[in-house]
């Protein structure tokens, strides 16, 4: 394996020292060998990281590589044969290391599949992070996580369960102290394993030199886990002042996993997440954030863990979790990568392990449903390494029409730009507040029966034909091309949509945006936009303030459309800290010089303006998002 010398970057070394420049990182045999002054760097292939910051690999202290972040990951796990689970887990591990996360703590998999993945990576067969695996979580009979756990009753059985995980090769032992969100029939606040059971299990783990983690959400279960000698508390939803003081006194780490309930609450029932998961997440959300804030203010040791693999909480980047930690009270100096010098107490590698370097990998072109980077300046730069660009660079990411999710149900032929229902792609979960663009063709006399939505802004835009709408608010109408329908689901609404024609199909776009607030009163609005208003220019369809005759939406978003003939062009200025998504509904255009065809989409960030020019008769939609 050839040596590499990484130069030009601002270096954060993970020790807590200030960032420095003028250093070279020498990588030999895939490992960081030394950091030297650039004048003393040995002769080897160099990678110039000028304009970037280079830092050691991050640690995600809570993942589930066998879960895939589907709307119902447990069902998906049960449906897949174990060999398929292993292949998917390998792919998720590769996505994780390519995002700069070089160590993960897997706190529950399936039939020890994650241990096989750990071995495959360690032996060099596949790229991936260092994996510290718990094997099967130890739970009470019928308790939270029993679908993948080792059920144990009584101290002796708990002790035996730990020995079984050690025999299988577990690096850390996970105990289920309370109920949780993703198991039906249990509640997050209820205690499960007893104090005596956890004492026996932790004693057995300590004899083998293993640290322990407790899934602990309710106060009594958290307190019992701490009293029993646990190393880390996972989630920690219902903390008390006494619990916080005990955590500080005993050096117990909190791994808050803020991203997990946030993703479930954001997706909700409309995204297909089971009702019991949504209900429990919404119940605990405020308590979870309050406990995290109190623990942070009190100085509890906190480690970052995203609970990756739970609904719409994909593997890969740790940044969403870090962003939530900062948003809800942790100062950036405490949550930036320099803080991982201490890492997670439950994820400390064994003495034989040495730091490894995440090898820079170039993103493959297209394929696999991944977006394609169109920014020409990105060519040849390391992708997904532990380096970040210091200066914001204009970037366009394409979403080719052919790579969308596609299902032909006979009565409905549909393409999904983003993950929706049974189509799940962790790379395409939405863009900013834009959650769904479904390109639907419904056969004559067919349609969507009465169904419910909550907390979603739903826009319907008909391209051809007619669509009949009825809802629980008493609204009913038939919309045709030029009619825009907006329904705010808020606290809950049911509706149906059918093609009233006996002869012609209807072609429409279903567009969902997340609202800026939950629990709004349901409402409905419909307006007409004639072709003459849209020919050769952008026409505002929806806005937060309903200006210029647009419908009102409860989100910091502007939705525009234009009808363009070949050679016609429109320009849209993009404000500071604004982002855009362009969808080609019909025809072909160029977007800032990049060709797009029918069904193609593109995400743009840090662009001053969008220039759209038609290459054929075209209809485009433009989303200006905060």
N, C-alpha and C positions, 0 to 999 in steps of 0.2 A: 504494500500500500504506500503510495507516494506521500512525501511530506508536503505540508502546506504552510505558508506563512501568511497570516491575515494582517494587513496593514491599513493605515489611513483612518481607522475608526476612532471615535471617542470610546474609551474603555472603562467599563464598570466591572470591577473584579470580584464583587460579591463579598468583600471583607468589611464593607462599611466605609472604605476610603472614598475620597472625592473622585469623580470621573477624571481621567487623564488622557492626554494625547501623546503622540510620538512613541507609542509602544507597538511592538509586534507580538502577535500570539502565534507560537510555533506548535503545529499539530503533527504528531508522528504516530503512525499506526492507529489513526482514528481517535487519538487521545491528546488532550492538551499537555504538551511536554514542558513548556516554559513560556514566560512572558518577559521579553527583554526590550531594551532600548532599540529603536528601529535601526540604528547604526550597527548593532551587533547581531542582527538577524542572519541566520544561515542562508546559504543559497538553496533555494527550492522554488517550486511554483508558487507565485504570489497571487492573492486575491485582494484587489483594492476596494476597500469599504469606505472610501471617502464620502463624507456626508451622512454616515450612519453611526449608530451607537452599538457597540458589541458588548454583550454581557453573557455570563454563564447561563446554561440551560435552566429553565424554570422548573418548579416542582408543583405538580397538581396532586394534592394530598387526598383527593376523594374522586375516584372514577369507577365506572362499571363497564369494562370493555365488552362484555357480553350483551349489554343493552345498547340499542341503536338510536335513541332519542326520537322514536316514532311517537305518534299520539298515544299509543298504548304499548310501550316497550315490553311489558310483561307478556302480553298476548303474542307479540311477535317472537319473543324468546321461546315460548311454549310451542309455537307453530313450526319453528325451524328445527331440522335435525341437528344434532350436536356438531357434525363436521362442518355444516354451513355456518353455525355460530362461530366456530374456530376461524374460518376464513374471513368472516366479517370482523371479528375481533382483531385479526392481523391488520386488516385494512385501517381500522380505527387507530390502532397503535402507530401505524405509519403516518397517518394524518396528524397525530399528536406530536411526534418528534419533528415533523416538518413545520409545525407551528412554533417550534422553539421550546417545547416542554420535553425535557430529557429524563425526567423521573416521574413516575406516577405510583400512587398507592391504590391498588384495585381492591375494593372492600366488598367484594361479593360477585361471583361469577356463576358458572353453570358446570357442574360435574367436573370441576377442576380444568376446564378448557383454558382459562386464563393462565394457569400454571404451564400448560403446554405452549401457549403463546410466549410466555416469559422465556422458556427454554429455547424456542426457535429464534428469538431475537438475540439472546445471550450467546448462542452458538454461531451467530452471524448469518443465518439463513435468510433473514428478513430484517429490514431496517425498523427501528422502533425505539422507544424509550426504555430505560431501566424500569422494570416492573417489580414492585414489592406487593405480593399478593396475599390475601387473607384466606383464600380457599372458601369454604362454606361458612357463612355467618352462623353463630350459635344463638338459637332462639328458643323460646318455650314452644311446646306443642301447640300448633295452630296460631302461632304468633306472627308478628310482622316479618315479612320476608321468608316465611316458611316454604314458599314455592321454590326457593333456591338454597335454603339454609339447612343446618343440622339441628333438628329438634332435640332438646334436652330437658329433662325434668329432674330436679334435685341436684345437690352439689356434686355427688359422685358421677352422675351422668354428664354434668357440665365439664367436669375434669376429664372424663373419657373423650368427650367431644373435642376438647382442645388437643388431646394426644392424637386424635385422628387427623386433625388439620396439620399438626407438626409432622406426622408420618407422611402425609401427602406432599409436604414441602412448603408449608405456609411461612411467610416472612413476618407476618403480623396477625394477631388474632382479633376478630371482630365479634362483639357481643351486642345483642339486641335488648336494650334496657327498657324500651317503651314501644308503644304502637307507632304507626307512621302513616304517611299519605298514600302510598302506592299499593297497599294491601287492603282489600275490602274487608269490612267487619271489625276493624280495629281502629282505635282513635289515638292521635298523636300524644295526648296528655296522659294516657293510661300507662301504668307500670307493667312490665312483663317479667323478665328475669329478676329473681329476687337478689337481695344483697348477699345472701349466703351462696347462691349459685355463682354470682359474679366473683366473689372472693375466691372460690375454689378454682374457677377458670383462670383468673388473673395470676393466682399463685402458680398454677401449672405452666402458664406462659412464661412467667419470670424465671422459673427453673431452667427453661430452655433458652433464656436470653432474648425473648421476644417481647416487643411492646404490644399494647392493646388499644383498641378503639371501640367506643360505644356509640351505637346509634341511640341517641338519647334526646328526646324532645320535651317530655313532661318533667315537671320540677322534681317529683319524688324519684323518678328513675334516674335523672341526672345526679341528684344528691347521692343516691345509692352507688352509682358507678364511681363517683369520686371517692366515696368512703371505702369502696372496695379496692382502690388503687389504680384506676384507669389512667392511661397515658393521654388520650385525646377524647374530647366530646364532639361528636358529629351532630351538627344542626343547632342544638342548644336553644330551642325555641322559647321555652318558658324558664328563663333564668331568674333567680331572686338575688337580693343583695347578699344573703348568706351563702348562696352557691358561688357567686362571683368572688367573695372573700376566700372561700375554700379553694377555688381554682387557683387564685393567686398564691395562696400559702403553700399549696402542694405542687405548683408548677404544672398544672394540667392545661393543655392547649385546647383552644376552641377552634374547630373547623366549621365555619358558619354555613357554607354552601348556599349563599343567597341567590345564586342563579337558578336553582332548581324550582323553588316555589314561584319565583318571578316569571319563569317561562310558562309554567302551568297557568298562572293567573292571566298572563297576557294572551295565551292561546284560547283557553276556555273551552266551553262546550262546542263553540263554532268550529274549532279546529279538530274536533273528534276525540278530545281527551275524555276518558270516562268521567261520569258525573261525580262519583265519590272522590276522585282525585281533585277535581276542581273545587268541590265543596270544602274539602278539608284544607286545601291550600289557601282558599280565600279566608277561611276561619282563622288560620294561624299567621297570615302574612304580617299583620300589624305587630303582633306579639314578637315575631321573629326579628323584625327590624329593630324594635325597641330593645330587645335583649342584646342584640349585636352592638347597638350604640352604647348601652350601659357597660357592657364588657370592655369595649374599646376605651371609653372614658376612664374606666377603673384601672386600665393597664394590664388586663388579662393577656397572656401570650396567645396570639392568633396566627393561624396558618391558612393559606389559601387552598381551598378545595372546592371544585365546582359541582360535584355529584354528576359528572358528565355521563350521558346516556339516558337520563330521565327525560320525560316528554319535552321535545323541542329544545333540548339542552345538549347540543352536539359535542362530540369529542373534537379535540384540536386545540384551539387557542384558549388560554387562561384569562385573556383580557376582559371578557364580559364579567367574570367574577371579580377581578380587581377593580373594574370600573364601578361596580355596585358597592364594593367595600369603601371606596373613596367617596362615592355619592352619599353614603349613609354614615359618614362620620370619621373614617380613618384617614388621616392626613397622608398625602402622597409619599413623604419620606418614610413612613412606616410600611406602606404597601408597595413601594417600588422594588425592583429586583434586588437592590442592595440588601434588603431585609431577609433574603433567603439564605444569607450566610448561616443563620440558625436553622433554616428550613423548618420542616415539620418534625416534631419529636418522634412521631410514629412512623416517619418515612426515612429515617437515617439509614444509609446503606451500611452493609457489613464492611468490616475492616479491609477485606480483600478487594473491595471495589475501589476504583479510581475514577476521577472525573472523565467523562467522555465528551467529545465535541459533536454537536449535531451537524452532520455533513450537509453543506449547502446542496440543494437539489433544484434543478430547473423544472418548472411546471410543465407537464406535457401539454401538447397542443390539442385542445378539444377533448372529446371522448369522455366517457364516464359521467356525463352530466355535469361536469365542472365548467365554470365560466372561463372565458379566455381573455387574458389581458391584451388590450389593444394599444396600450401606450408604447410607442416605439422606443422610448428611452429606457424601458425596462429590460430590453433584450440583453442577455448575458449576465445580468446581475444575479447574485445569489437569491434564491427564493425560499422563503420559509426557514431561513437560518435564524440564529439568535441575534439578529441585527435589525434595527429599525431606522427609518429615514428621519433625519433631523428636520429637514425642510419639507413642507407639504408639497407634493408633486401632483399635477393634474393626472387623473387616471380614469380610463374607461374600461369597464368590464362587460363583455358581451354575454348574452344569454341566447344562443342560437335556437331557432324554432324547433329544429329537428331533435334537440336534446331535452326538450320539455317532457314532462310526464304525459303519456297518451293512453287513453282507454276508449274503446269502442264498445258500448253496451247494447248496440242495436238501436235502441230508441234515443240514445245520447252518444255523440262522438265529441270527446272533450280533450283539450290540451291544458296542462297545468304548468304555468310559469314557475310557481313556487310549490313547495310541499303542501299537499291537500288530501284529506281523507286517506285512502290506502296508498297514495303515492308519497314516498318520503325520501328526501335527499337532503342530508345535513348541510350540503353546500348551498342549498337554495331554500331557506326558510322564510324568505321575505327580504325586503330592503327598506331600512328605516321603519316608518309606520305602515308602509305598503305590505300587506300580508298575502293577498290573493289576486291573481289575474287568471281567470279561467276562460278559455276560448271555447264556447259551447255551441254545438249544432243539435237542435232537438227536432225529432221527426214530427210530422203532422199528428195532432191529437194526443201527443205525449207530453210529459212534463214532470216537474218535481212536486210530489205530494206534500201535504201539510207537514212542516218541520219547524223546529225552533232555533232561535239564535239569541245570544246575549253579548253585550259589550262589544259591538262591532259596527262600523260604518260601512254599509253595503250599497254599492252603486251598480246599477244595471244600465248598460248601453247597448241598444239593439243595432246591429249592422245590416241585417236583412230580415224580412218577414215581420211577424208580430208576436208579442208575448203578453199573456193575460196574467195579472197579479191580483191576489186577494190576501188580506192579512187580518190578524186578530184585533187590529185597531179600527176595523171597519172600512178600510180603504179597498177599492177595487177599480182596476182600469186595464186597458189594453194599450201597450206602448209599442211604437213603431220607430224606424230610424229617425233620429233627430230628437226623440224624447229621452230625457235623462230622469231616472228614478233614484232617489236616495232614501234609504231606510236606516234609521239609527235604532239598533236592537236594544241598547241600554239594559234595563233590568229584566228584559225578556219579551220576545214577540214570536208569534208563529205566522207563517205565510205559506202560500203555494204559488207555483209559476207553471203555466201550461201554454203550449202552442195551440191557439184556437182554430188554426187553419186545418182543413181536411185534406189539403193538397200540398202546400209548400212548407218546407222546414223553416225554422227560425234560427238565425245566427246571431249570437250575442256575446258580450263580454260581461262576466261577473267580476266585480272589483271590490275587495275588502280592504279597509284601512282600520288600524287599531285606533280607538278613540283616545283623546287626551285625558279622559277621566272615566272611571267605571261607575256603574249604577245610575246612568242618566235616564231620564224619562224617555220611553220609546217615542219615535216620531217618524213622519213620512213627508216627503216632498217630491214633486214632479214638475219639471219645466221643459219647454220646447225650445230647441235651438235650430233654426232654419239653416239649410245649406248655404244660403247667401251670407250668413254671419260667419261662416267657417272657411269659405273659399279663399285661398291665397293668404290666409292670416290665421293666427292663433286666437281661439275664442275660449274665454274662461268658462268652465262648466261648473266647478265647485270650489268653494273657498270657506275659510273659517268664518269670515264676516259676511258672506253672501253678497259681496259687492258685484257691481256691474251686471246684475241680473242672474248671477250664478246661484246654484243651490247652496245651502249652508251645511258644512260638515264640522264635526266636533274634533278637529285635529289641525295642527299647524301644517297644512298642506294646500297646494293649489293644483287643480286638475284642468289641463288645457287640451284642446283638440284643434286640428287643422285638416282641411281638404286641399290637396295640392295637385296641380297638373305638372307634367314633365317640365323641368327647368325652373319652376317656382320655388322660392325659398322663404323661410321664416327664421327669425333670430330671437332667442330668449336669453336675457341676461340673468345669470345665476348669482344671487347675493352671497355675501360672506357667510361661511358656515352653513350653506345650503347644499342640497344634494338633489340629483335628478334621476328619474327613470323614464326612458322613452320606449314605447311599445308601438310597433308598426302593425296596425289593424288590417290594412290592405295596401298592396302595391309595393314599391321599393323606394328607398331614400338613401342619401348619405348623411351621416351625423358626424359633424366635425371631420369630414373627410373619410369616414369609415362607412362602408356599404352595409346596409341593412335591408333584409327582405321581409316578406309578410310573415308575421308571427315572431320575428326577432325582437329581442329586448336588449337594452343597454343601461347600465348604471354608471353615473358620472359623479365624481366628487372633485372638489377643488378646481373646477372649470370656471372661467370668467363668464362664458356664454356658450350657448348651444346653437349651432348653425345646422338647420335641416333643409336639405334640397331634394326635391323629388326627381327620381330617375324614371318613374312611371306614375300613372295616376295613383295617388296614395292618400290614405287616411292614417294619421298618427295621433297618439295620446301622449302627453307629457305631464309627468308628476313632479312638481317642485316641492321638496320635502325638507322639513327642519331636522 
